[in-house]
Amino acid sequence: MWKRKDLLGLEELSKEEIELILSTAESFKEVSSREIKKVPALRGKTVVNLFYEPSTRTRVSFEVAAKRLSADVINIATETSSVKKGETLIDTGRNIEALKADVIVIRHNCSGAAAVLARNVSLNVVNAGDGWHEHPTQALLDIFTLKEKLGDIDGLNVSIVGDIAHSRVARSNIWGLTKLGAKVTICAPKMLIPAGIEETGVTVTHNIDDALKNADAINVLRMQFERDGETAFPKQLEYFKEFGITGDRLKKAKKDIIVMHPGPINRGIEMSSGVADGANSVILEQVTNGIAVRMAVLFLVTQARESNGQITD
């Protein structure tokens, strides 16, 4: 049984909690194939998307998920809100709470922002990405897609390639995959590997061919040039030459290797268009599965608060 008021990250979740989200998502995925794509699970609830960073996939995915659960949805773009007048995150959250909303889905550029908000409001808080910390629902939809395509996660070889240092997606995937028994390899230039990352149980390589050799799936991360100065990154063409996923490189991998990407893709930097649009790619399926996963998360956190009152994580 799910007992948490909030979903802040996968590091704090047990294997059983992750599996519960995945199984709940599986039951909700069927809703999107109906003629009328809606169930009344959150009828009368209000979900607020509070995004301090630009987003297309995640914000729209949460909005679609909430509406398919019959919730009302409010989108707050902070560049046109009272945040521009100096309002703090906590004050913004408490004002949303005073409006009798039920869930805040928050994306913020500061690590830990979702946790700070959750400690200061009684409504449900779902982390849609906080700084370099975590992006739990992205990792959950990645894992859901892997499970759908390859079966049991236990024993799978999954390689994560790209900007590991700045990637909240990588961190959440590492926590989720290792808890479910996958063997995770990360691959990037030395400058983009966080110190001490081996302590999470991953294998580190700087050779893309080694990362691909035994992989059942490869998750290719976006190079986040906006998050650091140019000197901290390899040049774009240099990066593509050494780490970009191309058709020729995939020929050396398993024939049925799964290629993933959280989006948006920088074509010709992280992977070629041939790979992004090729037979091994499940990138658009990840987007579709994100709706079911976010439906599951919204449903579980709201049910926990209703069933158990005010629960601390």
Contacts in CASP RR format, 6 or more apart in sequence:
PFRMAT RR
TARGET T0000
AUTHOR 0000-0000-0000
METHOD contacts of the structure
MODEL  1
MWKRKDLLGLEELSKEEIELILSTAESFKEVSSREIKKVPALRGKTVVNL
FYEPSTRTRVSFEVAAKRLSADVINIATETSSVKKGETLIDTGRNIEALK
ADVIVIRHNCSGAAAVLARNVSLNVVNAGDGWHEHPTQALLDIFTLKEKL
GDIDGLNVSIVGDIAHSRVARSNIWGLTKLGAKVTICAPKMLIPAGIEET
GVTVTHNIDDALKNADAINVLRMQFERDGETAFPKQLEYFKEFGITGDRL
KKAKKDIIVMHPGPINRGIEMSSGVADGANSVILEQVTNGIAVRMAVLFL
VTQARESNGQITD
1 20 0 8 1.000
2 17 0 8 1.000
2 20 0 8 1.000
2 21 0 8 1.000
2 300 0 8 1.000
2 301 0 8 1.000
2 303 0 8 1.000
2 304 0 8 1.000
3 304 0 8 1.000
3 308 0 8 1.000
3 311 0 8 1.000
4 17 0 8 1.000
4 300 0 8 1.000
4 301 0 8 1.000
4 304 0 8 1.000
4 311 0 8 1.000
4 313 0 8 1.000
5 118 0 8 1.000
5 124 0 8 1.000
5 125 0 8 1.000
5 301 0 8 1.000
5 304 0 8 1.000
5 305 0 8 1.000
5 310 0 8 1.000
5 311 0 8 1.000
5 312 0 8 1.000
5 313 0 8 1.000
6 114 0 8 1.000
6 118 0 8 1.000
6 124 0 8 1.000
6 125 0 8 1.000
6 126 0 8 1.000
6 127 0 8 1.000
6 301 0 8 1.000
6 313 0 8 1.000
7 125 0 8 1.000
7 126 0 8 1.000
7 127 0 8 1.000
7 136 0 8 1.000
7 137 0 8 1.000
7 297 0 8 1.000
7 300 0 8 1.000
7 301 0 8 1.000
8 114 0 8 1.000
8 115 0 8 1.000
8 118 0 8 1.000
8 125 0 8 1.000
8 127 0 8 1.000
8 134 0 8 1.000
8 136 0 8 1.000
8 313 0 8 1.000
9 127 0 8 1.000
9 134 0 8 1.000
9 136 0 8 1.000
9 172 0 8 1.000
9 175 0 8 1.000
10 18 0 8 1.000
10 134 0 8 1.000
10 136 0 8 1.000
10 139 0 8 1.000
10 140 0 8 1.000
10 172 0 8 1.000
10 175 0 8 1.000
10 176 0 8 1.000
10 179 0 8 1.000
11 134 0 8 1.000
11 171 0 8 1.000
11 175 0 8 1.000
12 313 0 8 1.000
13 175 0 8 1.000
13 176 0 8 1.000
13 179 0 8 1.000
14 179 0 8 1.000
15 179 0 8 1.000
15 180 0 8 1.000
18 140 0 8 1.000
18 143 0 8 1.000
18 176 0 8 1.000
18 179 0 8 1.000
18 180 0 8 1.000
19 180 0 8 1.000
20 300 0 8 1.000
21 140 0 8 1.000
21 293 0 8 1.000
21 296 0 8 1.000
21 297 0 8 1.000
21 300 0 8 1.000
22 140 0 8 1.000
22 143 0 8 1.000
22 144 0 8 1.000
22 147 0 8 1.000
22 293 0 8 1.000
22 296 0 8 1.000
24 296 0 8 1.000
24 299 0 8 1.000
24 300 0 8 1.000
25 140 0 8 1.000
25 144 0 8 1.000
25 289 0 8 1.000
25 292 0 8 1.000
25 293 0 8 1.000
25 295 0 8 1.000
25 296 0 8 1.000
26 144 0 8 1.000
26 292 0 8 1.000
27 296 0 8 1.000
28 39 0 8 1.000
28 68 0 8 1.000
28 292 0 8 1.000
28 295 0 8 1.000
28 296 0 8 1.000
28 299 0 8 1.000
29 289 0 8 1.000
29 291 0 8 1.000
29 292 0 8 1.000
31 37 0 8 1.000
31 38 0 8 1.000
31 39 0 8 1.000
31 68 0 8 1.000
31 292 0 8 1.000
31 295 0 8 1.000
32 68 0 8 1.000
32 288 0 8 1.000
32 291 0 8 1.000
32 292 0 8 1.000
37 68 0 8 1.000
38 67 0 8 1.000
38 68 0 8 1.000
38 69 0 8 1.000
38 70 0 8 1.000
39 68 0 8 1.000
39 69 0 8 1.000
39 70 0 8 1.000
40 69 0 8 1.000
40 70 0 8 1.000
41 69 0 8 1.000
41 70 0 8 1.000
41 295 0 8 1.000
41 299 0 8 1.000
42 66 0 8 1.000
42 69 0 8 1.000
42 70 0 8 1.000
42 71 0 8 1.000
42 102 0 8 1.000
42 298 0 8 1.000
42 299 0 8 1.000
42 302 0 8 1.000
43 69 0 8 1.000
43 70 0 8 1.000
43 71 0 8 1.000
44 70 0 8 1.000
44 71 0 8 1.000
44 72 0 8 1.000
45 69 0 8 1.000
45 71 0 8 1.000
45 72 0 8 1.000
45 102 0 8 1.000
45 103 0 8 1.000
45 302 0 8 1.000
46 71 0 8 1.000
46 72 0 8 1.000
46 73 0 8 1.000
46 74 0 8 1.000
46 99 0 8 1.000
46 100 0 8 1.000
46 101 0 8 1.000
46 102 0 8 1.000
46 103 0 8 1.000
47 62 0 8 1.000
47 66 0 8 1.000
47 71 0 8 1.000
47 72 0 8 1.000
47 73 0 8 1.000
47 74 0 8 1.000
47 101 0 8 1.000
47 102 0 8 1.000
47 103 0 8 1.000
47 105 0 8 1.000
47 298 0 8 1.000
48 73 0 8 1.000
48 74 0 8 1.000
48 75 0 8 1.000
48 76 0 8 1.000
48 96 0 8 1.000
48 101 0 8 1.000
48 103 0 8 1.000
48 104 0 8 1.000
48 105 0 8 1.000
49 59 0 8 1.000
49 62 0 8 1.000
49 63 0 8 1.000
49 73 0 8 1.000
49 74 0 8 1.000
49 75 0 8 1.000
49 76 0 8 1.000
49 105 0 8 1.000
49 128 0 8 1.000
50 76 0 8 1.000
50 78 0 8 1.000
50 92 0 8 1.000
50 93 0 8 1.000
50 96 0 8 1.000
50 104 0 8 1.000
50 105 0 8 1.000
50 106 0 8 1.000
50 107 0 8 1.000
51 59 0 8 1.000
51 75 0 8 1.000
51 76 0 8 1.000
51 77 0 8 1.000
51 78 0 8 1.000
51 106 0 8 1.000
51 107 0 8 1.000
51 128 0 8 1.000
52 78 0 8 1.000
52 83 0 8 1.000
52 106 0 8 1.000
52 107 0 8 1.000
52 108 0 8 1.000
52 109 0 8 1.000
52 113 0 8 1.000
53 107 0 8 1.000
53 108 0 8 1.000
53 109 0 8 1.000
55 107 0 8 1.000
55 128 0 8 1.000
56 264 0 8 1.000
57 263 0 8 1.000
57 264 0 8 1.000
57 287 0 8 1.000
58 107 0 8 1.000
58 128 0 8 1.000
58 129 0 8 1.000
58 135 0 8 1.000
58 137 0 8 1.000
58 138 0 8 1.000
59 75 0 8 1.000
59 107 0 8 1.000
59 128 0 8 1.000
61 287 0 8 1.000
61 290 0 8 1.000
61 291 0 8 1.000
61 294 0 8 1.000
62 105 0 8 1.000
62 126 0 8 1.000
62 128 0 8 1.000
62 137 0 8 1.000
62 294 0 8 1.000
62 298 0 8 1.000
63 73 0 8 1.000
63 75 0 8 1.000
64 291 0 8 1.000
65 290 0 8 1.000
65 291 0 8 1.000
65 292 0 8 1.000
65 294 0 8 1.000
65 295 0 8 1.000
65 298 0 8 1.000
66 72 0 8 1.000
66 73 0 8 1.000
66 103 0 8 1.000
66 294 0 8 1.000
66 298 0 8 1.000
67 73 0 8 1.000
68 291 0 8 1.000
68 295 0 8 1.000
69 295 0 8 1.000
69 298 0 8 1.000
69 299 0 8 1.000
71 102 0 8 1.000
71 103 0 8 1.000
71 298 0 8 1.000
74 101 0 8 1.000
76 96 0 8 1.000
78 84 0 8 1.000
81 87 0 8 1.000
81 92 0 8 1.000
82 92 0 8 1.000
83 92 0 8 1.000
87 95 0 8 1.000
89 108 0 8 1.000
89 113 0 8 1.000
89 116 0 8 1.000
89 117 0 8 1.000
90 116 0 8 1.000
90 117 0 8 1.000
90 120 0 8 1.000
93 104 0 8 1.000
93 117 0 8 1.000
93 120 0 8 1.000
93 121 0 8 1.000
94 120 0 8 1.000
94 121 0 8 1.000
96 104 0 8 1.000
96 121 0 8 1.000
96 123 0 8 1.000
97 121 0 8 1.000
97 122 0 8 1.000
97 123 0 8 1.000
101 123 0 8 1.000
102 123 0 8 1.000
102 124 0 8 1.000
102 302 0 8 1.000
103 123 0 8 1.000
103 124 0 8 1.000
103 125 0 8 1.000
103 126 0 8 1.000
103 298 0 8 1.000
103 301 0 8 1.000
103 302 0 8 1.000
104 117 0 8 1.000
104 121 0 8 1.000
104 123 0 8 1.000
104 124 0 8 1.000
104 125 0 8 1.000
104 126 0 8 1.000
105 126 0 8 1.000
105 128 0 8 1.000
106 113 0 8 1.000
106 114 0 8 1.000
106 117 0 8 1.000
106 125 0 8 1.000
106 126 0 8 1.000
106 127 0 8 1.000
106 128 0 8 1.000
106 129 0 8 1.000
106 130 0 8 1.000
107 128 0 8 1.000
107 129 0 8 1.000
107 130 0 8 1.000
108 114 0 8 1.000
108 129 0 8 1.000
108 130 0 8 1.000
108 131 0 8 1.000
109 131 0 8 1.000
110 130 0 8 1.000
110 131 0 8 1.000
111 130 0 8 1.000
111 131 0 8 1.000
111 132 0 8 1.000
111 133 0 8 1.000
112 130 0 8 1.000
112 131 0 8 1.000
112 133 0 8 1.000
113 130 0 8 1.000
113 131 0 8 1.000
114 125 0 8 1.000
114 126 0 8 1.000
114 127 0 8 1.000
114 129 0 8 1.000
114 130 0 8 1.000
115 127 0 8 1.000
115 130 0 8 1.000
117 125 0 8 1.000
118 125 0 8 1.000
118 313 0 8 1.000
122 310 0 8 1.000
123 305 0 8 1.000
124 301 0 8 1.000
124 302 0 8 1.000
124 305 0 8 1.000
126 137 0 8 1.000
126 297 0 8 1.000
126 298 0 8 1.000
126 301 0 8 1.000
127 134 0 8 1.000
127 135 0 8 1.000
127 136 0 8 1.000
127 137 0 8 1.000
128 135 0 8 1.000
128 137 0 8 1.000
129 135 0 8 1.000
129 136 0 8 1.000
129 138 0 8 1.000
129 168 0 8 1.000
130 168 0 8 1.000
131 168 0 8 1.000
132 165 0 8 1.000
132 166 0 8 1.000
132 167 0 8 1.000
132 168 0 8 1.000
132 171 0 8 1.000
132 227 0 8 1.000
133 168 0 8 1.000
133 171 0 8 1.000
134 168 0 8 1.000
134 171 0 8 1.000
134 172 0 8 1.000
134 175 0 8 1.000
135 168 0 8 1.000
135 169 0 8 1.000
135 171 0 8 1.000
135 172 0 8 1.000
135 262 0 8 1.000
136 172 0 8 1.000
137 290 0 8 1.000
137 293 0 8 1.000
137 294 0 8 1.000
137 297 0 8 1.000
138 168 0 8 1.000
138 169 0 8 1.000
138 172 0 8 1.000
138 173 0 8 1.000
138 262 0 8 1.000
139 169 0 8 1.000
139 172 0 8 1.000
139 173 0 8 1.000
139 175 0 8 1.000
139 176 0 8 1.000
139 177 0 8 1.000
140 172 0 8 1.000
140 293 0 8 1.000
140 297 0 8 1.000
141 286 0 8 1.000
141 289 0 8 1.000
141 290 0 8 1.000
141 293 0 8 1.000
141 294 0 8 1.000
142 169 0 8 1.000
142 173 0 8 1.000
142 219 0 8 1.000
142 260 0 8 1.000
142 262 0 8 1.000
142 286 0 8 1.000
143 153 0 8 1.000
143 173 0 8 1.000
143 176 0 8 1.000
143 177 0 8 1.000
143 180 0 8 1.000
144 289 0 8 1.000
144 290 0 8 1.000
144 292 0 8 1.000
144 293 0 8 1.000
145 258 0 8 1.000
145 260 0 8 1.000
145 282 0 8 1.000
145 285 0 8 1.000
145 286 0 8 1.000
145 289 0 8 1.000
146 153 0 8 1.000
146 156 0 8 1.000
146 158 0 8 1.000
146 217 0 8 1.000
146 258 0 8 1.000
146 260 0 8 1.000
147 153 0 8 1.000
148 285 0 8 1.000
148 289 0 8 1.000
149 217 0 8 1.000
149 258 0 8 1.000
149 282 0 8 1.000
150 156 0 8 1.000
150 216 0 8 1.000
150 217 0 8 1.000
150 258 0 8 1.000
153 177 0 8 1.000
153 180 0 8 1.000
153 181 0 8 1.000
153 182 0 8 1.000
154 180 0 8 1.000
154 181 0 8 1.000
154 182 0 8 1.000
155 181 0 8 1.000
155 182 0 8 1.000
155 183 0 8 1.000
156 177 0 8 1.000
156 181 0 8 1.000
156 182 0 8 1.000
156 183 0 8 1.000
156 216 0 8 1.000
156 217 0 8 1.000
157 182 0 8 1.000
157 183 0 8 1.000
157 185 0 8 1.000
157 214 0 8 1.000
157 215 0 8 1.000
157 216 0 8 1.000
157 217 0 8 1.000
158 173 0 8 1.000
158 177 0 8 1.000
158 182 0 8 1.000
158 183 0 8 1.000
158 184 0 8 1.000
158 185 0 8 1.000
158 215 0 8 1.000
158 216 0 8 1.000
158 217 0 8 1.000
158 218 0 8 1.000
158 219 0 8 1.000
159 184 0 8 1.000
159 185 0 8 1.000
159 186 0 8 1.000
159 187 0 8 1.000
159 211 0 8 1.000
159 212 0 8 1.000
159 215 0 8 1.000
159 217 0 8 1.000
159 218 0 8 1.000
159 219 0 8 1.000
160 170 0 8 1.000
160 173 0 8 1.000
160 174 0 8 1.000
160 184 0 8 1.000
160 185 0 8 1.000
160 186 0 8 1.000
160 187 0 8 1.000
160 218 0 8 1.000
160 219 0 8 1.000
160 221 0 8 1.000
161 186 0 8 1.000
161 187 0 8 1.000
161 188 0 8 1.000
161 208 0 8 1.000
161 211 0 8 1.000
161 218 0 8 1.000
161 219 0 8 1.000
161 220 0 8 1.000
161 221 0 8 1.000
161 243 0 8 1.000
161 244 0 8 1.000
161 245 0 8 1.000
162 170 0 8 1.000
162 187 0 8 1.000
162 188 0 8 1.000
162 192 0 8 1.000
162 220 0 8 1.000
162 221 0 8 1.000
162 223 0 8 1.000
162 243 0 8 1.000
162 270 0 8 1.000
163 170 0 8 1.000
163 188 0 8 1.000
163 192 0 8 1.000
163 221 0 8 1.000
163 222 0 8 1.000
163 223 0 8 1.000
163 224 0 8 1.000
164 170 0 8 1.000
164 186 0 8 1.000
164 188 0 8 1.000
164 192 0 8 1.000
164 193 0 8 1.000
164 194 0 8 1.000
164 197 0 8 1.000
164 221 0 8 1.000
165 188 0 8 1.000
165 191 0 8 1.000
165 192 0 8 1.000
165 193 0 8 1.000
165 194 0 8 1.000
166 192 0 8 1.000
166 224 0 8 1.000
166 227 0 8 1.000
166 228 0 8 1.000
167 221 0 8 1.000
167 222 0 8 1.000
167 224 0 8 1.000
169 219 0 8 1.000
169 221 0 8 1.000
169 262 0 8 1.000
170 186 0 8 1.000
170 221 0 8 1.000
173 184 0 8 1.000
173 219 0 8 1.000
174 184 0 8 1.000
174 186 0 8 1.000
174 200 0 8 1.000
174 201 0 8 1.000
174 202 0 8 1.000
175 200 0 8 1.000
177 184 0 8 1.000
178 184 0 8 1.000
178 200 0 8 1.000
178 201 0 8 1.000
178 202 0 8 1.000
183 203 0 8 1.000
184 201 0 8 1.000
184 202 0 8 1.000
184 203 0 8 1.000
185 202 0 8 1.000
185 203 0 8 1.000
185 204 0 8 1.000
185 205 0 8 1.000
185 210 0 8 1.000
185 211 0 8 1.000
185 215 0 8 1.000
186 193 0 8 1.000
186 197 0 8 1.000
186 202 0 8 1.000
186 203 0 8 1.000
186 204 0 8 1.000
186 205 0 8 1.000
186 211 0 8 1.000
187 204 0 8 1.000
187 205 0 8 1.000
187 206 0 8 1.000
187 207 0 8 1.000
187 208 0 8 1.000
187 210 0 8 1.000
187 211 0 8 1.000
187 243 0 8 1.000
188 206 0 8 1.000
188 243 0 8 1.000
189 206 0 8 1.000
189 234 0 8 1.000
189 239 0 8 1.000
189 242 0 8 1.000
189 243 0 8 1.000
190 206 0 8 1.000
191 232 0 8 1.000
191 233 0 8 1.000
191 234 0 8 1.000
192 233 0 8 1.000
193 204 0 8 1.000
193 206 0 8 1.000
197 204 0 8 1.000
198 204 0 8 1.000
205 211 0 8 1.000
208 242 0 8 1.000
208 243 0 8 1.000
208 244 0 8 1.000
208 245 0 8 1.000
208 249 0 8 1.000
209 249 0 8 1.000
209 252 0 8 1.000
211 218 0 8 1.000
212 218 0 8 1.000
212 245 0 8 1.000
212 249 0 8 1.000
212 250 0 8 1.000
212 252 0 8 1.000
212 253 0 8 1.000
212 257 0 8 1.000
213 252 0 8 1.000
213 253 0 8 1.000
214 254 0 8 1.000
215 253 0 8 1.000
215 254 0 8 1.000
215 257 0 8 1.000
216 254 0 8 1.000
216 257 0 8 1.000
216 258 0 8 1.000
217 257 0 8 1.000
217 258 0 8 1.000
217 259 0 8 1.000
217 260 0 8 1.000
218 245 0 8 1.000
218 253 0 8 1.000
218 257 0 8 1.000
218 258 0 8 1.000
218 259 0 8 1.000
218 260 0 8 1.000
219 260 0 8 1.000
219 261 0 8 1.000
219 262 0 8 1.000
220 244 0 8 1.000
220 245 0 8 1.000
220 259 0 8 1.000
220 260 0 8 1.000
220 261 0 8 1.000
220 270 0 8 1.000
220 271 0 8 1.000
221 261 0 8 1.000
221 262 0 8 1.000
221 270 0 8 1.000
222 261 0 8 1.000
222 262 0 8 1.000
222 263 0 8 1.000
222 264 0 8 1.000
222 265 0 8 1.000
222 266 0 8 1.000
222 270 0 8 1.000
223 233 0 8 1.000
223 236 0 8 1.000
223 239 0 8 1.000
223 266 0 8 1.000
223 269 0 8 1.000
223 270 0 8 1.000
225 233 0 8 1.000
225 236 0 8 1.000
233 239 0 8 1.000
234 242 0 8 1.000
236 266 0 8 1.000
236 269 0 8 1.000
239 269 0 8 1.000
240 268 0 8 1.000
240 269 0 8 1.000
240 270 0 8 1.000
244 268 0 8 1.000
244 269 0 8 1.000
244 270 0 8 1.000
244 271 0 8 1.000
244 272 0 8 1.000
245 259 0 8 1.000
245 270 0 8 1.000
245 271 0 8 1.000
245 272 0 8 1.000
245 275 0 8 1.000
246 271 0 8 1.000
246 272 0 8 1.000
246 275 0 8 1.000
247 272 0 8 1.000
247 274 0 8 1.000
247 275 0 8 1.000
250 257 0 8 1.000
250 259 0 8 1.000
250 275 0 8 1.000
250 280 0 8 1.000
256 280 0 8 1.000
257 280 0 8 1.000
258 280 0 8 1.000
258 282 0 8 1.000
259 271 0 8 1.000
259 275 0 8 1.000
259 276 0 8 1.000
259 278 0 8 1.000
259 280 0 8 1.000
259 281 0 8 1.000
259 282 0 8 1.000
259 283 0 8 1.000
260 281 0 8 1.000
260 282 0 8 1.000
260 283 0 8 1.000
260 286 0 8 1.000
261 270 0 8 1.000
261 271 0 8 1.000
261 276 0 8 1.000
261 281 0 8 1.000
261 283 0 8 1.000
261 286 0 8 1.000
262 286 0 8 1.000
263 283 0 8 1.000
265 271 0 8 1.000
265 276 0 8 1.000
265 283 0 8 1.000
267 273 0 8 1.000
267 276 0 8 1.000
275 281 0 8 1.000
276 283 0 8 1.000
304 311 0 8 1.000
305 311 0 8 1.000
END
